[in-house]
Amino acid sequence: MMLACDLVVAANNAMFGLPEVKRGLVAGSGGMLRLPRHIPYRIAMEIVLTGDMLSAERAHHFGLINVITEPGGALQGAIDLARRICENGPLAVQVAKQVVSKSLDFDQETMFDQQRPMIAPVFASEDAREGSLAFAEKRKPLWKGK
């Protein structure tokens, strides 16, 4: 399930894995498809073929986890991360997420052309003007989502 998430916060005692092969099965719900997109191929193969669990520390090392917390602190860690995101312009956050997600399928020759129509409305938005003005005035921006 965590492989389908954009951001992951986990306690330092959490364990992750695709243990299906230990039961004569395969991770057919997307784990085998998503894991090699997130971590080095050989590490993905080790996890998929052995069915061994991955510690939160090792998952963090490979970039599968954004924030590690003490046990019982994952919810607060996720809330803190969400607050940091919510401090930013909502249109910019929405489009940035969209571009990053879709860009995995963009080819090198046309990636800027594919990105351009997605980001143009952000640069023309009220929020973009407010962000620049707030920066110049050394204050927090007041986002309108427009």
Secondary structure, DSSP 8 states (H G I E B T S, - for coil): -GGG-SS-EEETT-EE--GGGGGT---TTTHHHHHHHHS-HHHHHHHHHH---EEHHHHHHTTS-SEEE-TT-HHHHHHHHHHHHHTS-HHHHHHHHHHHHHHTT--TTTHHHHHHHHHHHHHTSHHHHHHHHHHHTTS-------
